[in-house]
Amino acid sequence: MKLDQRQIAGFLRDPGACRVVLLYGDDEGLIRERAVGLIKFAAGDLHDPFRVTELSKDQWDQLNGEMASFAMMGGRRAIRLRDITDAATDAVRSALAGKGEALAVLEAPGLGKGKLRTFVEGAKDAVAIGCYPEEGKALESAVRDLFRENGVSVDAEALAWICENLGGDRAMLRNEVEKLALYAGAGGMVGIETAQLCAGEGANLAADAGLLAATSGDLQAADSGTERALAEGLNGIALLRMALSHLQKLHLARMAMEEDGMSASDAVRTIRPPVFFRAVPGMTTSVSRWPAEALLRAIEEARQVELASKRTGAAQELLARRYIAWLARQSAARGRRLR
């Protein structure tokens, strides 16, 4: 069965008698988080050796027997399989045809629309759930929930900045929220200054630095930031989406210059969430160099590169590198023409 988007939250809280859940998509952190929640629902404890079994890729043929087995001390069992592929389709079909009340949780990052998804979506006691980076209101709601879990609150401006800058992967987002909650203290409030000073270390911060360097024409810094971001776990699709967001901010600021007669520095101050003070010089340079029409072309190019990345899969990091290098060369050339 394939759930409607509105049904997912309720199902994850209580999957009922469902026997197989397939978690697939681009957000590996969200896949892991949902898998852990489902296993805890079924077995009570993620590490209970009597009720939780984890199978590796070469043990798929054991799924039928594991699902039919009873827990030694009673209660429902859970079976966890990671990095599942279409090769496991027959094993899953056989397990569902057998007996047993255990819950099998299948983690399949990057799984396409193939045999396994088609089978699970058509089975009455199985569910397939896509796990992709959340956006808009769904992302805001998820971030609020994470702060609530950690006993702190977040103001609207900080929430917007966190969603814009840290929302690429659920595991990374959870780590950043936990860090901010620790800084704010129990019952505290996270504001924009705290969010910008304390969050965003690692891959996202490196990506931000690389993108800012690219649009301000610093080829070496753009390459360095891109490589750090990829080395620290950011994937090519997430990097391209960050590039798209960065360019859209620049476009809005440039429009304020071209339509309202603002200076570059004044236009940068109109960007929301506010630009971190250390990034203001680079943003001002970028806005000064890129006309609105050129930014629109760069935005469209980013969208096309993302589509190409999704089609080619393994080449996504290479395509992201090439795109950011292209941005840096374009900006450097614009800078030379302005001298």
The 8 nearest C-alpha neighbors of each residue, nearest first, counted from 0:
[[1, 120, 126, 121, 122, 125, 123, 119],
 [2, 0, 120, 127, 126, 3, 128, 121],
 [3, 1, 6, 4, 7, 0, 128, 126],
 [2, 4, 6, 5, 1, 7, 128, 0],
 [5, 3, 6, 7, 2, 8, 128, 129],
 [4, 6, 3, 7, 8, 2, 9, 10],
 [7, 5, 3, 4, 9, 8, 2, 10],
 [6, 8, 10, 9, 4, 5, 11, 2],
 [9, 7, 11, 10, 6, 12, 5, 4],
 [10, 8, 12, 11, 7, 6, 13, 14],
 [9, 11, 14, 13, 7, 12, 8, 6],
 [12, 10, 8, 13, 9, 14, 7, 37],
 [13, 11, 9, 10, 8, 14, 40, 37],
 [12, 14, 10, 15, 11, 9, 40, 37],
 [15, 13, 10, 17, 11, 16, 12, 37],
 [16, 14, 13, 17, 10, 18, 41, 12],
 [15, 17, 18, 14, 100, 124, 102, 101],
 [16, 18, 124, 15, 125, 14, 19, 102],
 [19, 17, 102, 124, 125, 103, 101, 16],
 [20, 18, 125, 103, 102, 104, 17, 126],
 [19, 21, 126, 104, 125, 127, 105, 103],
 [22, 20, 127, 105, 128, 126, 104, 106],
 [23, 21, 106, 128, 107, 30, 105, 129],
 [22, 24, 107, 129, 108, 130, 110, 106],
 [25, 23, 130, 109, 108, 129, 131, 26],
 [24, 26, 131, 109, 108, 27, 130, 132],
 [27, 25, 131, 29, 28, 132, 168, 130],
 [26, 28, 30, 29, 108, 25, 31, 168],
 [27, 29, 170, 169, 31, 30, 26, 168],
 [28, 30, 169, 32, 26, 31, 27, 33],
 [31, 29, 27, 33, 28, 32, 22, 130],
 [32, 30, 34, 28, 29, 33, 35, 27],
 [33, 31, 29, 35, 34, 30, 28, 36],
 [32, 34, 36, 30, 35, 31, 29, 37],
 [35, 33, 31, 37, 36, 32, 30, 38],
 [36, 34, 38, 32, 33, 37, 39, 31],
 [35, 37, 33, 39, 34, 38, 40, 32],
 [36, 38, 40, 34, 39, 35, 33, 41],
 [39, 37, 35, 41, 40, 36, 77, 42],
 [38, 40, 43, 36, 44, 42, 37, 41],
 [41, 39, 37, 38, 43, 42, 36, 13],
 [40, 42, 38, 39, 75, 43, 77, 37],
 [43, 41, 39, 44, 76, 50, 75, 38],
 [42, 44, 39, 40, 41, 45, 38, 47],
 [45, 43, 39, 47, 46, 42, 38, 51],
 [44, 46, 39, 47, 38, 51, 43, 35],
 [45, 47, 44, 48, 51, 50, 49, 52],
 [46, 48, 44, 50, 49, 51, 45, 42],
 [49, 47, 51, 50, 46, 52, 45, 44],
 [50, 48, 47, 70, 51, 71, 72, 76],
 [49, 51, 76, 47, 70, 48, 42, 77],
 [52, 50, 77, 48, 47, 78, 76, 49],
 [53, 51, 78, 79, 77, 54, 50, 48],
 [54, 52, 79, 78, 80, 55, 51, 81],
 [55, 53, 80, 58, 79, 52, 56, 59],
 [54, 56, 58, 57, 80, 53, 81, 59],
 [57, 55, 58, 59, 54, 83, 82, 81],
 [56, 58, 55, 59, 60, 54, 61, 87],
 [59, 57, 55, 60, 56, 61, 54, 62],
 [58, 60, 61, 62, 57, 56, 90, 87],
 [61, 59, 58, 62, 90, 63, 57, 87],
 [62, 60, 59, 64, 58, 63, 65, 54],
 [61, 63, 65, 59, 64, 60, 66, 94],
 [64, 62, 94, 66, 65, 61, 93, 67],
 [65, 63, 67, 66, 62, 61, 68, 94],
 [64, 66, 62, 68, 67, 63, 61, 78],
 [67, 65, 101, 63, 64, 99, 68, 62],
 [66, 68, 99, 64, 98, 65, 63, 69],
 [69, 67, 65, 66, 64, 99, 70, 101],
 [70, 68, 71, 67, 76, 73, 75, 99],
 [69, 71, 73, 72, 50, 49, 76, 74],
 [70, 72, 73, 49, 69, 50, 74, 68],
 [73, 71, 70, 74, 49, 50, 69, 75],
 [74, 72, 70, 71, 75, 69, 50, 76],
 [75, 73, 70, 76, 72, 42, 50, 69],
 [76, 74, 101, 42, 41, 50, 100, 70],
 [75, 77, 50, 101, 42, 51, 70, 102],
 [78, 76, 102, 51, 101, 103, 38, 42],
 [79, 77, 103, 52, 53, 51, 104, 102],
 [78, 80, 53, 104, 103, 105, 52, 54],
 [79, 81, 105, 54, 53, 106, 104, 55],
 [82, 80, 106, 83, 105, 107, 79, 55],
 [83, 81, 107, 106, 84, 108, 80, 56],
 [82, 84, 107, 81, 106, 105, 80, 87],
 [85, 83, 86, 87, 107, 82, 110, 115],
 [86, 84, 115, 87, 88, 114, 113, 83],
 [85, 87, 84, 88, 89, 83, 115, 90],
 [86, 88, 85, 90, 89, 84, 91, 59],
 [89, 87, 115, 91, 85, 90, 86, 92],
 [88, 90, 92, 91, 87, 93, 86, 115],
 [91, 89, 93, 87, 92, 88, 60, 59],
 [92, 90, 94, 88, 93, 89, 95, 87],
 [93, 91, 89, 95, 90, 94, 88, 96],
 [92, 94, 96, 90, 91, 95, 89, 63],
 [95, 93, 63, 91, 97, 96, 92, 62],
 [94, 96, 92, 97, 93, 91, 98, 18],
 [97, 95, 93, 94, 92, 98, 63, 91],
 [98, 96, 94, 95, 93, 63, 99, 67],
 [97, 99, 67, 96, 100, 66, 95, 94],
 [98, 100, 67, 66, 101, 68, 97, 69],
 [99, 101, 18, 102, 75, 66, 98, 67],
 [100, 102, 76, 66, 77, 75, 99, 18],
 [101, 103, 18, 77, 19, 78, 104, 76],
 [102, 104, 78, 19, 77, 79, 18, 20],
 [105, 103, 79, 20, 19, 78, 21, 80],
 [104, 106, 21, 80, 22, 20, 81, 79],
 [107, 105, 81, 22, 82, 83, 80, 21],
 [106, 108, 23, 83, 82, 110, 22, 109],
 [109, 107, 23, 24, 110, 27, 25, 106],
 [108, 110, 24, 25, 111, 107, 23, 26],
 [111, 109, 107, 108, 23, 24, 84, 112],
 [112, 110, 113, 109, 116, 24, 23, 85],
 [111, 113, 116, 110, 117, 114, 115, 85],
 [112, 114, 111, 115, 116, 117, 85, 110],
 [113, 115, 117, 116, 85, 118, 88, 112],
 [116, 114, 88, 85, 118, 117, 113, 119],
 [115, 117, 119, 118, 114, 113, 120, 112],
 [118, 116, 114, 120, 115, 119, 113, 121],
 [117, 119, 115, 121, 116, 120, 114, 122],
 [120, 118, 122, 116, 121, 125, 117, 126],
 [119, 121, 0, 1, 117, 118, 122, 127],
 [120, 122, 118, 0, 119, 117, 123, 1],
 [123, 121, 119, 125, 0, 124, 120, 118],
 [122, 124, 125, 0, 121, 126, 120, 119],
 [125, 123, 17, 122, 18, 19, 126, 0],
 [126, 124, 19, 122, 119, 123, 20, 17],
 [125, 127, 0, 20, 1, 119, 120, 21],
 [128, 126, 21, 1, 120, 20, 22, 119],
 [129, 127, 22, 21, 130, 23, 126, 2],
 [128, 130, 23, 24, 22, 131, 127, 21],
 [131, 129, 24, 23, 26, 30, 29, 128],
 [130, 132, 26, 25, 24, 133, 129, 29],
 [133, 131, 26, 167, 168, 134, 130, 25],
 [134, 132, 138, 137, 131, 135, 166, 167],
 [133, 135, 138, 137, 136, 132, 139, 166],
 [134, 136, 138, 137, 139, 133, 162, 140],
 [135, 137, 139, 138, 140, 134, 141, 133],
 [138, 136, 140, 135, 139, 134, 133, 141],
 [137, 139, 134, 133, 141, 140, 136, 135],
 [140, 138, 136, 142, 141, 137, 143, 135],
 [139, 141, 143, 137, 138, 142, 136, 144],
 [142, 140, 138, 144, 139, 143, 137, 145],
 [141, 143, 145, 139, 144, 140, 138, 146],
 [144, 142, 140, 146, 145, 141, 147, 139],
 [143, 145, 147, 141, 142, 146, 148, 140],
 [146, 144, 142, 148, 147, 143, 141, 149],
 [145, 147, 149, 143, 148, 144, 151, 152],
 [146, 148, 144, 150, 149, 145, 151, 143],
 [149, 147, 145, 146, 150, 144, 151, 143],
 [150, 148, 146, 147, 151, 180, 145, 177],
 [149, 151, 147, 185, 148, 186, 146, 152],
 [152, 150, 186, 187, 146, 147, 149, 188],
 [153, 151, 188, 146, 189, 147, 187, 154],
 [154, 152, 189, 188, 158, 190, 157, 155],
 [153, 155, 157, 190, 156, 158, 189, 152],
 [156, 154, 158, 157, 159, 153, 190, 191],
 [157, 155, 159, 158, 154, 191, 160, 272],
 [156, 158, 191, 160, 190, 159, 154, 155],
 [159, 157, 155, 161, 156, 160, 154, 153],
 [158, 160, 156, 162, 157, 161, 163, 155],
 [161, 159, 163, 157, 272, 158, 162, 164],
 [160, 162, 158, 165, 164, 163, 159, 157],
 [163, 161, 166, 159, 160, 164, 165, 158],
 [162, 164, 160, 161, 159, 165, 166, 244],
 [163, 165, 161, 162, 160, 166, 203, 199],
 [166, 164, 161, 162, 172, 167, 163, 199],
 [165, 167, 162, 168, 172, 164, 163, 161],
 [166, 168, 132, 165, 237, 169, 172, 171],
 [169, 167, 171, 170, 26, 28, 166, 172],
 [168, 170, 28, 172, 29, 171, 173, 167],
 [171, 169, 28, 173, 172, 168, 174, 29],
 [170, 172, 174, 168, 173, 169, 175, 28],
 [171, 173, 169, 175, 170, 174, 165, 166],
 [172, 174, 176, 170, 171, 175, 169, 177],
 [175, 173, 171, 177, 172, 176, 178, 170],
 [174, 176, 178, 172, 177, 173, 198, 179],
 [177, 175, 179, 173, 178, 174, 180, 172],
 [178, 176, 180, 174, 175, 179, 173, 181],
 [177, 179, 175, 181, 176, 180, 174, 182],
 [180, 178, 182, 176, 181, 177, 183, 175],
 [181, 179, 177, 183, 182, 178, 184, 176],
 [180, 182, 178, 184, 179, 183, 177, 185],
 [181, 183, 179, 180, 184, 178, 197, 193],
 [184, 182, 187, 180, 181, 179, 189, 188],
 [185, 183, 181, 187, 182, 180, 186, 151],
 [184, 186, 187, 150, 151, 183, 180, 181],
 [185, 187, 151, 150, 184, 188, 152, 183],
 [188, 186, 183, 151, 184, 185, 152, 189],
 [187, 189, 152, 153, 151, 183, 190, 186],
 [190, 188, 153, 193, 183, 152, 154, 194],
 [191, 189, 157, 193, 154, 192, 194, 153],
 [190, 192, 157, 194, 193, 156, 195, 189],
 [193, 191, 195, 194, 190, 196, 157, 189],
 [192, 194, 196, 190, 191, 195, 197, 189],
 [195, 193, 191, 198, 192, 197, 196, 157],
 [196, 194, 192, 193, 197, 198, 191, 275],
 [195, 197, 193, 194, 192, 198, 199, 191],
 [196, 198, 194, 195, 193, 179, 199, 200],
 [199, 197, 194, 200, 195, 175, 196, 179],
 [198, 200, 204, 203, 201, 165, 197, 175],
 [201, 199, 204, 198, 203, 202, 205, 197],
 [200, 202, 204, 203, 205, 199, 231, 228],
 [201, 203, 228, 205, 231, 204, 233, 206],
 [204, 202, 206, 205, 199, 201, 207, 228],
 [203, 205, 199, 207, 200, 206, 201, 202],
 [204, 206, 224, 228, 208, 202, 203, 207],
 [207, 205, 203, 209, 228, 208, 204, 224],
 [208, 206, 204, 210, 209, 205, 203, 211],
 [209, 207, 205, 211, 206, 210, 224, 212],
 [208, 210, 224, 221, 206, 212, 225, 207],
 [211, 209, 213, 207, 212, 208, 206, 221],
 [210, 212, 208, 213, 214, 209, 207, 215],
 [211, 213, 221, 217, 209, 215, 210, 214],
 [214, 212, 327, 221, 210, 216, 211, 215],
 [213, 215, 285, 211, 216, 330, 212, 327],
 [214, 216, 285, 212, 213, 284, 330, 281],
 [217, 215, 331, 330, 327, 213, 214, 218],
 [216, 218, 212, 220, 219, 213, 215, 221],
 [219, 217, 221, 327, 220, 216, 222, 213],
 [218, 220, 222, 221, 217, 223, 212, 224],
 [221, 219, 223, 222, 217, 218, 212, 224],
 [222, 220, 209, 212, 213, 218, 224, 219],
 [221, 223, 225, 219, 220, 224, 226, 218],
 [222, 224, 220, 226, 225, 221, 219, 227],
 [225, 223, 209, 205, 227, 221, 226, 222],
 [224, 226, 222, 228, 209, 223, 227, 206],
 [225, 227, 229, 223, 228, 224, 230, 222],
 [228, 226, 230, 224, 229, 225, 205, 231],
 [227, 229, 202, 205, 225, 206, 231, 226],
 [228, 230, 233, 226, 232, 231, 227, 234],
 [229, 231, 227, 228, 232, 226, 233, 202],
 [232, 230, 202, 228, 229, 227, 233, 201],
 [231, 233, 229, 230, 234, 202, 228, 227],
 [234, 232, 229, 228, 202, 231, 237, 238],
 [235, 233, 237, 236, 229, 232, 238, 316],
 [234, 236, 316, 315, 238, 319, 237, 239],
 [237, 235, 239, 238, 234, 305, 240, 315],
 [238, 236, 240, 239, 234, 235, 167, 241],
 [237, 239, 235, 241, 236, 240, 242, 234],
 [238, 240, 242, 236, 241, 237, 319, 243],
 [241, 239, 243, 237, 242, 238, 236, 244],
 [240, 242, 238, 244, 239, 243, 245, 237],
 [243, 241, 239, 245, 240, 244, 246, 238],
 [242, 244, 240, 246, 241, 245, 298, 301],
 [243, 245, 241, 247, 242, 246, 240, 248],
 [246, 244, 242, 248, 243, 247, 241, 249],
 [247, 245, 249, 243, 248, 244, 250, 242],
 [246, 248, 250, 244, 249, 245, 243, 251],
 [249, 247, 251, 245, 246, 250, 252, 244],
 [248, 250, 246, 252, 247, 251, 286, 253],
 [249, 251, 253, 247, 248, 252, 291, 294],
 [252, 250, 254, 248, 253, 249, 247, 255],
 [251, 253, 266, 255, 249, 250, 254, 267],
 [254, 252, 250, 256, 255, 251, 286, 291],
 [253, 255, 257, 251, 256, 252, 258, 250],
 [256, 254, 259, 252, 253, 258, 257, 266],
 [257, 255, 261, 260, 253, 254, 259, 258],
 [256, 258, 254, 255, 260, 259, 253, 261],
 [257, 259, 255, 254, 256, 260, 261, 253],
 [260, 258, 255, 261, 256, 257, 254, 262],
 [259, 261, 256, 257, 258, 262, 255, 254],
 [262, 260, 256, 259, 266, 265, 255, 263],
 [261, 263, 265, 264, 256, 266, 260, 255],
 [264, 262, 266, 265, 283, 287, 286, 267],
 [263, 265, 267, 266, 262, 283, 268, 279],
 [266, 264, 268, 262, 267, 263, 261, 269],
 [265, 267, 252, 263, 269, 268, 264, 255],
 [266, 268, 264, 269, 265, 270, 252, 263],
 [267, 269, 265, 266, 270, 264, 273, 274],
 [268, 270, 266, 267, 271, 252, 265, 273],
 [271, 269, 268, 273, 267, 272, 248, 252],
 [272, 270, 273, 269, 274, 160, 248, 268],
 [271, 273, 160, 270, 159, 156, 274, 157],
 [274, 272, 271, 270, 275, 268, 269, 160],
 [273, 275, 276, 279, 278, 272, 270, 268],
 [276, 274, 278, 277, 273, 279, 195, 192],
 [275, 277, 279, 278, 274, 280, 273, 195],
 [278, 276, 275, 279, 280, 274, 281, 282],
 [277, 279, 276, 275, 281, 280, 282, 274],
 [278, 280, 282, 276, 281, 277, 283, 274],
 [281, 279, 283, 282, 278, 284, 277, 276],
 [282, 280, 284, 283, 278, 279, 215, 285],
 [283, 281, 285, 279, 284, 280, 286, 278],
 [282, 284, 280, 286, 281, 285, 264, 263],
 [285, 283, 281, 287, 282, 286, 215, 280],
 [286, 284, 215, 282, 288, 214, 287, 283],
 [285, 287, 283, 288, 284, 289, 253, 249],
 [286, 288, 284, 285, 263, 289, 283, 290],
 [289, 287, 285, 286, 333, 284, 334, 290],
 [288, 290, 286, 287, 293, 285, 294, 291],
 [291, 289, 293, 292, 294, 288, 253, 286],
 [290, 292, 294, 293, 250, 253, 254, 295],
 [291, 293, 295, 294, 290, 296, 289, 250],
 [292, 294, 296, 290, 295, 291, 289, 297],
 [295, 293, 297, 291, 296, 292, 250, 298],
 [294, 296, 298, 292, 297, 293, 299, 291],
 [295, 297, 293, 299, 294, 298, 300, 292],
 [296, 298, 294, 300, 295, 299, 301, 293],
 [299, 297, 295, 301, 300, 296, 243, 294],
 [300, 298, 302, 296, 301, 297, 295, 303],
 [299, 301, 297, 303, 298, 302, 296, 304],
 [302, 300, 298, 304, 299, 303, 243, 297],
 [303, 301, 299, 305, 300, 304, 306, 298],
 [304, 302, 300, 306, 305, 301, 307, 299],
 [303, 305, 307, 301, 306, 302, 308, 300],
 [306, 304, 308, 302, 307, 303, 301, 236],
 [307, 305, 303, 309, 308, 304, 302, 310],
 [306, 308, 304, 310, 305, 309, 311, 303],
 [309, 307, 315, 305, 311, 306, 310, 312],
 [308, 310, 306, 312, 307, 311, 305, 315],
 [309, 311, 307, 308, 312, 306, 305, 315],
 [310, 312, 308, 309, 314, 313, 307, 315],
 [313, 311, 309, 314, 308, 315, 310, 307],
 [312, 314, 315, 311, 316, 308, 317, 309],
 [315, 313, 317, 312, 316, 311, 318, 308],
 [314, 316, 308, 235, 318, 317, 313, 312],
 [317, 315, 235, 319, 318, 314, 320, 234],
 [318, 316, 320, 314, 319, 315, 321, 235],
 [317, 319, 321, 315, 320, 316, 322, 314],
 [320, 318, 316, 322, 321, 317, 235, 239],
 [321, 319, 317, 323, 318, 322, 324, 316],
 [322, 320, 324, 318, 319, 323, 325, 317],
 [321, 323, 325, 319, 324, 320, 318, 326],
 [324, 322, 326, 325, 320, 321, 319, 327],
 [323, 325, 327, 321, 322, 326, 320, 328],
 [326, 324, 322, 328, 323, 327, 321, 329],
 [327, 325, 323, 329, 324, 328, 213, 214],
 [326, 328, 213, 216, 324, 330, 218, 325],
 [329, 327, 331, 325, 330, 326, 332, 324],
 [328, 330, 326, 332, 327, 331, 325, 333],
 [331, 329, 216, 333, 327, 332, 328, 214],
 [330, 332, 216, 334, 328, 333, 329, 327],
 [331, 333, 335, 329, 334, 330, 328, 336],
 [334, 332, 330, 336, 335, 331, 288, 329],
 [333, 335, 331, 337, 332, 336, 330, 288],
 [334, 336, 332, 333, 337, 338, 331, 330],
 [335, 337, 333, 334, 338, 332, 331, 288],
 [338, 336, 334, 335, 333, 288, 332, 287],
 [337, 335, 336, 334, 333, 332, 288, 331]]
